Amino acid sequence: MCTVVPFGLEEFFSEVAVITTNLSGSPDENTRQKLSALSEKYGQTIYPPDFLD
């Protein structure tokens, strides 16, 4: 079971999936810009993979 708050945030994950479906390896600059725009659109922060290291 998963709870997503606020309502509608599931669209964020759907849009990220569209952008990253064929991604292999690190995202290029164009992909990073698209992800950044989505994070702003949905009020989210995308952290790098090594954020907790």
N, C-alpha and C positions, 0 to 999 in steps of 0.2 A: 504494500500500500504506500502511496506517495501523496503528500499534500503539497500543493503549489499555491503560494500566496505571493502577490495579490492575484485575484481572478484575472485570467487572460495571459498569465505568464507562460502558460504552456505553448503559446504562439512563439515566444522567444526561442524555446527549444526546437520547435518545428523549423523556424527560419535558420537557426544555426545548423541544423541537420542538412538543409538544402545547400548551404554554403560549403559545408565540410565533408559531404558524402564521398567525393572522389579525391579528397586530400590524402596525400601520402607524404609523411614527413612534416617538417615545419611549414606553417603557412607563409606564403609570399606576402609582399607588402599590400597588394590589392586585397587579398583575403583578410589581412589584419585590419585594413581600413573598413571593410564590410562588417567584420565582427565588432569593431569599435562603434560603428554607427548603430548596430543593433543594441549594443549594451547601453548606449545613450537613449535610444528609443524606448527601451523597457526599464531604464533606471537600474541597470545591473552593472556589476564590476566583474570583468573577466581577469582572473589571475594567471600568471605564467605557471607552467607545470612545476617549476622548482620553488614556488612561493613559500612552501613550508620547510624547505631544506635549511 
